[in-house]
């Protein structure tokens, strides 16, 4: 799990949001391929066909919604570019996340544990591992007293939400399988984009809406 957290975050630090979102779409076909190679687990043909519009729809939404606003006469818009290091971290992150998702399902079957039992054995090891990595990949503030209270609240909320996501992932994988777990992640992407439209007041393009419809259709299928 430690690499599942570290590598995607490093990818986002060295790449654009567009590339980060598109790279995460690779999780679904990668999990399906790994599951077949390692455990000879196959999907029904209709399920494989449904993955195509799901991935294409999310790719469409991610691309068009992440395009920078048009440049105006008052100034220019800075665009984050993707470096080769960002590409490397993204591909390694997809590999680590896919393997992590598959192993959750495999150990559920092998050890006959519930989701909470498996998470109880895995989470402490991952947390300790992260403690040894954080000093080398993160930047600490010069003074913790200078950090605003509101930011500490956001950090605590972020940790809480991350815990809930991790718990839900174990339950989803146990009940539906590793591939379905990644498809649920596409629902998260569409939800994030939709909330962004609602909160920011940004205009919504026809192609973005079409992408959401296609993605949700594939996910429901």
N, C-alpha and C positions, 0 to 999 in steps of 0.2 A: 504493500500500500504506500510506502514511503516514496518510491519512484513514481507511483500513480499520482502523487500530489506534487512532487518536486519538478518533474520533467514538463508537464503541461504549463506550470506557472513560469518556468524558465523560458518556454517557447513564447508565451505571451509577452515576456519582457523584451524579447529580441525579434518580434514579428508584429505585423499588423493584426488588428482584430479580425479582418476578413480572412486572412490566411489561417489564423488560429481556429476560427469556426469551421472553415472548409476542411482543415486537417482532422478535426474531431469527427467529421462525417465518416472518415475511413474506419472508425471503430467498428461499425456494424459489419461490413464485409470482412474485416480482419478477424473479428471474433468468430464469425461463421467459418472462415477458412481454418483458423487455429483449432476450433472445436472439432472439425473434421479430421485434421492432420493428427492431433494428439489423441482423440477419443473416438474417431470414426463416427461422430454424431452428425447426422444429416438433417436437413430441413425439408419439409414438403415443397413440391415444385411451386405451388401457389404462394407459399410464404416467401420463397426466393423472388418470385416475380413481384410481390408486394414491396420488397425492399428497394426495388429500382425507383419507383416514383417517390418513396419516402426520402431516399438519399438525394435524388435530383431536386425535389421540392425544397429541402433544407438548404442545399447548395445555392439554389436560386435566391431564397430569402436572405441568406448570409451575404451573398455577393452584392445584391442591389441595395440592401439596407445599410451596408457598411461603406458604400461609396461616399466620399467626402462631398459636402455641399458645393454647389457651383461657385466659382470665384466671382466676387463682386468687385466693383470699382473702388470700394473702400479698403480693400486689402486682399490678402491671399490666405488660403487655408493650409496649415501644415499637415502633411500626410505622413503617418508612420510607415516606414518601409520595412520589409522583411529581410533579415540578414541570413547568410548561409548557416550561422549558428542557430538562428531561430528555426530554420527548416530541419536541422539535425535534431534539435530538442523535440520538435513536434513529432517527427517520425519515431523517435525513441519513446516519446510519451504515448503514442498510439499503441506501440508494441507492448509497453509495460501495462497500460490500462486494459488492453485486450487480454493479456495473460492473467492479470489480476481478476478480471471478471470471470474468466473460465475456471480459474482455480477455486473461486468461491463455490461455483456449482459442483466442481469435482469433489471438494472436501465435504460439502453437504452430503453427497452420496456415500463417500468413503467412510466418513466418521459417524454418519447418522446423527448429526447434531442439529439443533434448532439454530435459527439465524442469530439469536442473542448469545447462545453458547459459543458459536464460532467467532462472533465479533469480540466476545470477552477474551478469547485466547489470542486474537490477532491484534486488537487495538493497542494494548500496552507496548508490544514489541515495536509497532510502527511509530508510536509516539516517542519512544526512547531513541529510535533511529533518527527521527527528524531532529531531535535535540542536538545530535552531533553534526548535522548537515547545515542547520540554519545559520550558525556563525560564519560559514564560508560563502553562502549565497544570498544573504540578506544584509541590509544596511540598517544599523540601529541609530536612533536619534541621539544627538549629542547629550541630551538631558531628558530623562523620562518625565521629570516635573514640568518640562516645557510642552509636553504633548497635551492638547486640549482634552477636556473631559469627554466631549462629544466623540472624539476619535477613539477613546478607550471603549466607549459604549458600542461603537461600530465594530471594533475588534472583537468584543465579547459576543455580539450578535452574529458576526461572521463565523466564529467558532461554533456557536450553537447551531446555526444553519448547516454548517459543514458536518456536524455530528448527525443531524437529522437525515441529511442526504446519504451519509454512509450507512446508517441503520436501514433506511428505506431500500438502498441498493441490495443489501443482504437479503431482505425479505422478498424483493422482486425477483432476484436471481433464483432463490429457493423455490418460489412458486411458479415461475414462468420459464426460466432458462436464461442463459447469458446473452443470447441474441436479442431477446425481447427487452432485456434490461437496457441495451444500447438504443433500441428504438424509443423507449420511454425518454431517454436523454434527448432525442430529437423533439419530443413534445416540449421539453424545457426550453430548447432553443427558440421554437416558435412562440412560446409564452413570453420569453424575455423580449423578443422583438416586438410583440404586440403591446406589452407594457411600456416599452420605449416609445412607441407611437403615441400611446395615450398620455404619458406623462410629459414628454418633451414637446408635443404639439407638432412634431415633424410631419411633413406631407408624406403620404403613402403612395408609392408608385403602383401602377397596375401589375407590373411584373412581380413585385413583392407579394401582393395579394394573391396572385396566381400561384406563386411558390408555396405560400401557406396552405392554400386549398389542396394543391397536389400532394404536399407533404402529409397533411392530416389524413387525406384519403388513403395514402399508402400505409400510414400508421394504423388507422382503423382496420384496414384490410388485413 
